[in-house]
Amino acid sequence: MNNPMTYIQNGDYLIPDLKLSQQPEKSLGKYGRMRKTYLKEHRPILYNQMLLSEKLYPHLLEIDETAQSRLEQMMPQLAKEAGATEELKASDPMKWVGLMNTCKAQAEEILMAELINS
């Protein structure tokens, strides 16, 4: 029997010696971690397939980068529509902060629906 797989003896058992190839050292951001959690909890088969084929980490990095760039694009437009201007920031900073927090929450809801939970 010609088997190219190597095994490790652990007590009375032979365990396959499986190793993943090297992954880049870049850490995942907020949106990449959220996508990973979603896949793990709601799409476990897809999560395991991507993990075993070593496509999970590149996918999570792509989602994280895409979400960050989309957030940066959406925030100025949402702030403009909400009326969060530099004049408001100078005259009523608390109202400006409230508007900006609302805009960020709206943008994150859009990202959750379109990228993270799809």
C-alpha positions as CSV (number, residue, x, y, z in Angstrom):
1,M,0.0,0.0,0.0
2,N,1.6,3.2,-1.2
3,N,0.3,6.1,1.0
4,P,2.0,9.5,0.6
5,M,0.4,10.7,3.9
6,T,2.5,10.8,7.1
7,Y,1.2,9.9,10.5
8,I,2.1,10.8,14.1
9,Q,1.8,8.1,16.8
10,N,-0.3,9.4,19.8
11,G,-0.6,6.6,22.3
12,D,-2.2,3.7,20.5
13,Y,-3.5,5.8,17.6
14,L,-2.0,7.0,14.3
15,I,-3.1,10.6,13.6
16,P,-2.6,12.2,10.1
17,D,0.1,14.8,10.1
18,L,-1.9,17.6,8.4
19,K,-0.3,21.1,8.0
20,L,-1.7,24.2,6.4
21,S,0.5,26.2,4.1
22,Q,1.9,29.5,5.2
23,Q,-0.7,32.3,5.5
24,P,0.2,36.0,5.4
25,E,0.7,37.6,8.8
26,K,-1.8,40.4,8.2
27,S,-4.3,40.4,11.0
28,L,-8.1,40.5,10.3
29,G,-10.0,43.7,11.1
30,K,-13.4,44.1,12.6
31,Y,-15.4,43.2,9.5
32,G,-13.3,40.2,8.6
33,R,-13.8,38.8,12.1
34,M,-17.5,39.5,11.9
35,R,-17.7,37.6,8.6
36,K,-15.8,34.7,10.1
37,T,-18.2,34.5,13.1
38,Y,-21.2,34.6,10.7
39,L,-19.8,31.8,8.6
40,K,-18.9,29.7,11.6
41,E,-22.4,30.1,13.2
42,H,-24.7,30.2,10.2
43,R,-22.9,28.5,7.3
44,P,-20.7,25.8,9.0
45,I,-20.4,23.7,5.8
46,L,-19.1,26.6,3.7
47,Y,-16.8,27.7,6.6
48,N,-15.3,24.2,6.8
49,Q,-14.9,23.9,3.0
50,M,-13.1,27.3,2.8
51,L,-11.0,26.4,5.9
52,L,-9.9,23.1,4.5
53,S,-9.2,24.5,1.0
54,E,-7.2,27.3,2.6
55,K,-9.5,29.9,1.0
56,L,-11.0,31.2,4.2
57,Y,-8.3,33.7,5.3
58,P,-7.9,35.3,1.9
59,H,-11.7,35.6,1.7
60,L,-11.9,37.2,5.2
61,L,-9.1,39.7,4.2
62,E,-11.0,40.6,1.1
63,I,-14.2,41.2,2.9
64,D,-12.5,43.3,5.5
65,E,-10.7,45.5,2.9
66,T,-13.9,45.9,0.9
67,A,-16.0,46.8,3.9
68,Q,-13.4,49.4,5.0
69,S,-13.3,51.1,1.6
70,R,-17.1,51.0,1.3
71,L,-17.4,52.6,4.8
72,E,-14.9,55.4,3.8
73,Q,-17.0,56.0,0.6
74,M,-20.4,56.1,2.3
75,M,-19.6,58.2,5.4
76,P,-19.1,61.6,3.6
77,Q,-22.3,61.1,1.6
78,L,-24.3,60.0,4.7
79,A,-22.9,62.9,6.7
80,K,-23.8,65.4,4.0
81,E,-27.4,64.1,3.8
82,A,-27.7,64.2,7.6
83,G,-26.5,67.8,7.7
84,A,-23.3,67.1,9.7
85,T,-21.2,70.0,8.4
86,E,-18.1,71.6,9.7
87,E,-20.2,74.6,10.7
88,L,-22.3,72.4,12.9
89,K,-19.2,70.8,14.3
90,A,-18.0,74.2,15.4
91,S,-21.3,75.5,16.7
92,D,-22.8,72.4,18.3
93,P,-20.2,69.6,18.7
94,M,-22.5,67.2,20.6
95,K,-25.2,67.3,17.9
96,W,-22.5,66.7,15.3
97,V,-21.2,63.7,17.1
98,G,-24.7,62.3,17.4
99,L,-25.3,62.7,13.7
100,M,-21.9,61.1,12.8
101,N,-22.6,58.2,15.1
102,T,-26.0,57.7,13.4
103,C,-24.4,57.9,10.0
104,K,-21.8,55.3,11.0
105,A,-24.5,53.0,12.3
106,Q,-26.4,53.3,9.1
107,A,-23.3,52.5,7.0
108,E,-22.5,49.5,9.2
109,E,-26.1,48.2,8.8
110,I,-25.7,48.4,5.0
111,L,-22.3,46.6,5.2
112,M,-23.8,43.9,7.5
113,A,-26.6,43.2,5.0
114,E,-24.5,43.4,1.8
115,L,-21.1,41.9,2.8
116,I,-21.0,40.2,6.2
117,N,-24.3,38.3,6.4
118,S,-24.7,37.3,2.8
